[in-house]
Amino acid sequence: MASLSLKAITKRFGKVVALSGVDLHVEDGEFCVLLGPSGCGKSTLLNIIAGLIPQDEGTVLLDGEPVDRLAPRDRDVAMVFQSYALYPHMTVSRNLSFGLRMRGVPKPTIHKQVLETARLLGIEDLLDRKPRELSGGQRQRVAMGRAMVRKPKLFLLDEPLSNLDARLRSSVRLELKRMHRQIKGTIVYVTHDQVEAMTLGDRVVVMRDGKVRQIDRPETIYARPVDTFVATFIGSPEMNLYQGRLVRKDGRTHFQGPGFSLDLGGLQINLEEGKVELGIRPEDIRIGQGGTTVLEAKVEMLSNVGSEKYIHARLGQEGLTVCVPKEAAFEPGQVIPLTIDPGRVHIFHKGCRL
């Protein structure tokens, strides 16, 4: 396997800047996820790493060596596409062995590596079938196997689970995680699905408009988002976000929002007064008067998602989402007290975390 380094990668399509000065280092054996909305540049970045399209500026390095002048086949990377890209007229075995045959690998070695990969992915009994005889999940495993059988330096996965239904996506995610532990490969994985990113990634790279907004471990990105975009993009349901002002009352800091005021107590904020945005995650709000920071909200509706419920309420002039246990019972129009721990809120100034 290999480490990957990207230095100041920039790509333009006419007047459109698809990537702007992207820097990234992926350690040997790391599972790195590129996460962002459609059009943020993550697939373009993956194609540049693979050598399928050239960058306008910057350098791609594998194990510290630049590969910009190398053709895709000479970079020793394997790519798995969203569409699987299997050869329909070939059996699974022939699909798996295609890359090795093209490289002139001896037949005994091909046979051994195909069987090893098939056993690892649990597709030994599918080797004589053709792609049309396989389910979506089986095709995805074959596509993964075709990349794995070559034992490349780097795996590049471009939204490989997008064509699967929700239940199958969940099981294949677990398979991918298990596979990564076994092969200890270096993986760069592209997705717009935050659940995939948080589940799979050792580190997550959040992108928007061709730029990297934050790189960190999933739990750190969730707990300490660097800006309002990351804060609202990560988390389901998304963070409650309100525009307002910081004011000082009786020696304490308060957030003055549209129709409500929140006592932030002794929260240390490097800003005396002025316009800010306050974020509160739905699971960080408690129903009842168990603390000193209490607000009142009016219930508008409830969403039951099985394991828990979400209250959609009105806080002052703004909407509010609160996560509550599945056995909780509330009625539309009911006024409920809310307790918020000041240590769990997020304060942003001009879009950036304070």
Beta strands, then each sheet from edge to edge (+ up, - down):
strand 1: 4-13
strand 2: 16-26
strand 3: 31-35
strand 4: 57-62
strand 5: 65-66
strand 6: 77-80
strand 7: 154-158
strand 8: 187-191
strand 9: 203-208
strand 10: 211-216
strand 11: 240-249
strand 12: 252-257
strand 13: 260-263
strand 14: 274-280
strand 15: 285-287
strand 16: 294-304
strand 17: 308-315
strand 18: 318-325
strand 19: 335-340
strand 20: 346-349
strand 21: 352-353
sheet 1: 2+ 1- 4+ 5-
sheet 2: 6+ 7+ 8+ 3+ 9+ 10-
sheet 3: 13+ 12- 11+ 14- 20+ 21-
sheet 4: 15+ 19- 16+ 17- 18+
end
